[in-house]
Amino acid sequence: MNEYPPDMISADGSSAAPSTFKSRPYDLAVDTIPKADLDELTAWMQEYPRLTMWEETTRFEREWAEWLGVKHAVMVNSGSSADLLMYAALDTSGRSGNRKVVVPASGWSTTIAPALQFGWQAVMCESSPETFGIDPDALTRLIDKERPDTVVVVHVLGVPNRMEPILELKKQYGFNLLEDCCAAHGSRHQGRKVGTFGDLSSFSFYYGHHMSTVEGGMVCTDDEELYHHLLMLRSHGWLKDLPVEKTARLLEESGMDAFHTPFLFAIPGFNVRATDINAKLGRIQLRRLDEVVARRCKNHAAYQQGLDGVIGYARPCEGDEVSSISFCAVADSSAQRKTIVEALVREQIDTRLFTAGNLGRHPFWTRKYGVFRAPTADALYEGGFFLPNNQALSVDDVQKICDVVQSAAG
Ligand SMILES: Cc1ncc(COP(=O)(O)O)c(C=O)c1O
């Protein structure tokens, strides 16, 4: 059973940051649901509340929207489902236009998968050598040539994209901007939280992320029409979750009588609901999120300082705050990566391949589009690896990890 380390429990017995226990000294991901959170959840369940999606979900959505600074948030059962609904909402609201989308080479498979599943045309974009997000110059060229109606950015492992050129292009060409923040909770670009730049943004609450609802995700938007589509898409395409006035209007338009309301299906939907159990846990975890973010930002900055001149890594824009999920270092070659990884393993420091490296070299993509080659995405594929960042890790721990990397990197 997860326990807070004794020095992290406040006098009143409640949690203090950091919120986790250390299962192993340098794990990449730690369980962010400690015993105190499970006790609170259990106490709530002893009241025999409704467990399917209900009032706790609504409360969590409201609190999340307020925390992020957006008008609307819709909870779903994973970050991948959040990504799925972003695409689907553009389709059902009639905003997907030519159904052509620019996707980033570095990120996550399910950020791109809906484009393939829904039969959109996807065009892959080179990664930025600075942020590892989308490369603004490559994006400019692609937009000029392909004229996509949608662009997706991923804030890779928490490092914010350089948003100004992307927003400038959006203004000029008028495309939809989808923002995947599934591993970037609380990161800020020029003082503004990621997840507030796009028409829609997505977050994940899976294990090892900044906070966890076991499984869970959130789609966010300021756009009321998109919000209504997300509500319908999440639950079978029915009208039931819409505001009453909107339901009444759609009912009238459909020519059906009010008796049909509970089962009136307006659009082709899914069932990607979470439960009130997940939402309750989310509300408990959200109370600590700012402390967690501060700790992750501090660790990330310590990595940057400790590895400067030692090895490659993402260079965020000046003044950006990086609440990373893991720190991505990039060796000069696969051979150098192997040497460093062996040294890390000897010291029991958890490490792993940098998720996908270049997604354009994975079968889900190559089967349809062939292999995507680009210098930065390939460098991430050949040399990228993870170093731990989590809320149980201290700056001293980070320093020790940097020392190991430094002596192995030669
Ligand atoms: C960038 C990104 N998008 C989407 C996801 C999917 O989130 P989930 O695991 O909750 O489906 C992840 C998972 O880590 C991710 O890193």
Ligand as a Chemical Component Dictionary entry (heavy atoms), coordinates in Angstrom:
data_LIG
# 
_chem_comp.id                   LIG 
_chem_comp.type                 NON-POLYMER 
_chem_comp.pdbx_formal_charge   0 
_chem_comp.three_letter_code    LIG 
# 
loop_
_chem_comp_atom.comp_id 
_chem_comp_atom.atom_id 
_chem_comp_atom.alt_atom_id 
_chem_comp_atom.type_symbol 
_chem_comp_atom.charge 
_chem_comp_atom.model_Cartn_x 
_chem_comp_atom.model_Cartn_y 
_chem_comp_atom.model_Cartn_z 
_chem_comp_atom.pdbx_ordinal 
LIG C1 C1 C 0 1.290  13.056 -25.802 1  
LIG C2 C2 C 0 0.329  11.984 -25.392 2  
LIG N1 N1 N 0 -0.897 11.936 -25.951 3  
LIG C3 C3 C 0 -1.792 10.990 -25.615 4  
LIG C4 C4 C 0 -1.502 10.046 -24.654 5  
LIG C5 C5 C 0 -2.525 9.015  -24.313 6  
LIG O1 O1 O 0 -3.005 9.129  -22.994 7  
LIG P1 P1 P 0 -3.707 7.854  -22.301 8  
LIG O2 O2 O 0 -2.616 6.923  -21.912 9  
LIG O3 O3 O 0 -4.426 8.424  -21.117 10 
LIG O4 O4 O 0 -4.622 7.265  -23.292 11 
LIG C6 C6 C 0 -0.235 10.042 -24.039 12 
LIG C7 C7 C 0 0.121  9.027  -23.049 13 
LIG O5 O5 O 0 1.115  9.109  -22.363 14 
LIG C8 C8 C 0 0.704  11.049 -24.418 15 
LIG O6 O6 O 0 1.929  11.100 -23.881 16 
# 
loop_
_chem_comp_bond.comp_id 
_chem_comp_bond.atom_id_1 
_chem_comp_bond.atom_id_2 
_chem_comp_bond.value_order 
_chem_comp_bond.pdbx_ordinal 
LIG C1 C2 SING 1  
LIG C2 N1 SING 2  
LIG C2 C8 DOUB 3  
LIG N1 C3 DOUB 4  
LIG C3 C4 SING 5  
LIG C4 C5 SING 6  
LIG C4 C6 DOUB 7  
LIG C5 O1 SING 8  
LIG O1 P1 SING 9  
LIG P1 O2 DOUB 10 
LIG P1 O3 SING 11 
LIG P1 O4 SING 12 
LIG C6 C7 SING 13 
LIG C6 C8 SING 14 
LIG C7 O5 DOUB 15 
LIG C8 O6 SING 16 
# 
